[in-house]
Amino acid sequence: MTKSHILLVDDDERLRDLLRKFLLENGFFVSTAREAEHARKLIDLFLFDLIILDVMMPEEDGFSLAEFIRNGPICLKDVPILFLTAMGETENRITGLTRGADDYLSKPFDPRELLLRIQAILRRSHSLKNVATLSMGEVNYDLQFNRLMRNRSPISLTTVESNLLKIFARHRGKTLTREDLVTEYEGDLNPRTVDVQITRLRRKIEDDPKIPRYLQTIRGKGYILIPDA
């Protein structure tokens, strides 16, 4: 089995080295960064399965780096983030979760608890990636065969609709901008026609395309696919 690659970002050198050793001993491949700028360089070079962020760092804090990750290239949007910080108050936890974190662990902590949280996050992440079929009311989408069905009856998709649906399915639950869709699209896609294509796709997915439940608009940001399962 391929080892999960974790990026650990913390300006505390002693803690960073101890955690790196602990994670290596527990079967992970680990890269470390001392601050946000260093982390950004590593993110450009590698694909990570999980990013662990300290909040209080010099120059740029972990909240800001998390926003960069969530609003950055499409390949980063699905990477789980765990905040590891001395800022353990409820408001700080809420801030961390609203900035895109998947979990939040306060310092000081037991490394065994951190390990359990990492394992739980990776299980959820791998489970989402391995889902074969998405359910949207009476409509089901088979990711493997790129097939859309309503009550076992096939729904015809154009090439553009098919490619867009594949992108949304791969990144379900994540907001995608028009630029994200154009970048990942397999072929040529005019950004000016994205809205039109989304409208057409909704007619095949939604019970009421004018009030979309599954393929929603996030005002000022883009679109998001939220299946039932």
N, C-alpha and C positions, 0 to 999 in steps of 0.2 A: 504494500500500500504506500502511495506517495505521502511524504510528510507534509503537514500543513506548515505554511510559511507565515510567521508572525512578525510584524513590525512593532517594536517596543520603543516608545518615545518618552524619555524622561530626562530632566537635566541633573538628577541626582546620580552621579557616577557610581557610587557604591551600590545603591539599590538597583540600578540598571544592570550592573555586572552580576549581582546576586540572582536577579530574576532571569537573566539570560542563561546562566548556568543551570538554574532550576528547570527552565523550560526545555533546554537541550536534553537534560537528564530524563525528561518525561516524553521524549520522542518528537519534539518540534524542531523545525529549522527556524532560526531566529536572526533577524537583523535589528540593529539598534541605532537610535538617533538621539543626539544630546539636546536638540531643539528643533523647532518647526521647519526652519530653512533646510536643515540637514535631512529631515524627514521628507520634505517635498522632492529633494534630489533622488532619494531612494525610491519614492513612489513613481517617479518618472522611469526608473530603471527596471523595477520588478513588479510582478503581480502578487499581492498578498492575500492570504485567506482570512486574516484578522489583523486589526490595528489596535494596539493598546496605547492610550494617550494619557499623559499627565496633563492637568489643567494649568497649573501655575508654572509657567516657563518664561524665561527672558525673551524680550522682543515681541513674540507672538504666542498667545495662550492656546491651550488645547481646544477650546470652544471655536476659536477662529479657524484652526487647522481642520477641525471636523467639518465646518461649513464649506471650506475649500474642497474637501474630499467629496462631500455630498453634492456640491454644485459643479464639480469638475467634470473631466471626461467620463463618458458613459461607462467605461470599464471600472470606474471607482465607485459607482453609485450603489452597488450591491455588496461592497466589502464591509463586513461587520466591524463596529467600533465599540471598544470597551474603555470607559474612562476610569483611570486609577489615580485617585487624588485625595489630598488631605481636606478638600472642601466637601464635607459630608452633610451639610445642612440640606433640608428638604428643598429649598429654593434652588440651590446649586444642582441638586439631582434633577429637578424639573428642567432647569436650563440645559443641562447636558443631554437629556432625553429629547428635548425639543430641537436641539442642534443636530440630531441625527444619530445619537449613540444607541446601541443595542442593549447596553448594560452599564452599570455604574458601581464601582467598588471603592469604599473609603479606606484611606490609610489611617492607622496601621491595619494590616490585614494578615490573615493566615494564608500562606502560599497554597495550602491545600484547597482553600475556598476559591482562590483565583483559578486553580487548575480545574475545579468542577465547573466554574462559570465559563471558562474557555471551552471546555468540552461540550457544554450545553449549547453555547452559541454556535459552534461548528456543526453540531448535529442538526440544529434548526436550519442553518445555512445549506448544508448538504441535502437535507430533506426537501427544501424548496427547489433546489436545482434538479432533483431527481423526479419531481412530479411529472407524470406522463400525460395527464389530462387536466384541463382547467374547466370548472363548471361555472356557468353564468346563467342561472335560472334554468330555462329549458334548453339552453344552448351549451354544447360541450366542444372544447377545442383540443384535438389530439396534437401534442407538440411534436411527436416523433414523425408523424405522417403529414403534418401541416393540414389537418382536415377539420372543417367546421361542420357541426351537425346540430340540428334542432329536432328533438324527439326522434332520433335515429334517421332523420332525413337529411341528406347532404345539402349544404348551402354553398352555392357557387361563389368563388372569390376571384377577383381580377388579380393579375400579377402584383400590382401595387398594394392592394388590400392584403393579399397573402403575406407579402414581405413585411408590411407594417405590423400585422398581427403577430408574426414571429418575433419581431423586436419587442413588442409590448409584453408578450408572453415570457420572454427571457428575463425581462426586467419588471415583472409584475410587482405592484406595490411601490414602485419607484416613479417619481415624477420625471418625465422626459421632455426636454425642450424640443422645439422644431429643429434646432441645430443638431441635437442628439440623434433624432430620427434620420435626418439627412446623412449624417456621418456614418451611421451603422447600416443604412439601407444598401441592399445588394443590387446596385445599378444606379441609374440616374433618377434623382428625385428633386423636383423644383420646390424650394422652401415655400413659395407662394401658393402652391397647390396642396400643402399638407392639410390645412383646415378642411378643404373640400373632401379630401380622401378620408379624413376622420369622420366627417358627416356621413359619407357613404358606408363606412365600416360600421358605424353605430346602427344604421338601418338593418344590418344583418345580425347584430348582437343584442340590441336593446329591445325591450317590449315597447318602450316609448322613447324613440330617439331624441325627442325634444327635452326630455327629462332623463338624461343618461344615468344609469345606476352603476354600470361596470366600467365603461370607458369615459372617465370624467375629465372635465377641464379644471385645471388649477390656475385661477386667474393670475395673469402676469408671469406665469412660469411655464406652463405647458400642459401635458396630458398624463394621466395615470390610469392603468388598468388594475381594477380591484375585483378579482373573481371571488365567487363564493368559496371555492376550494381548489 
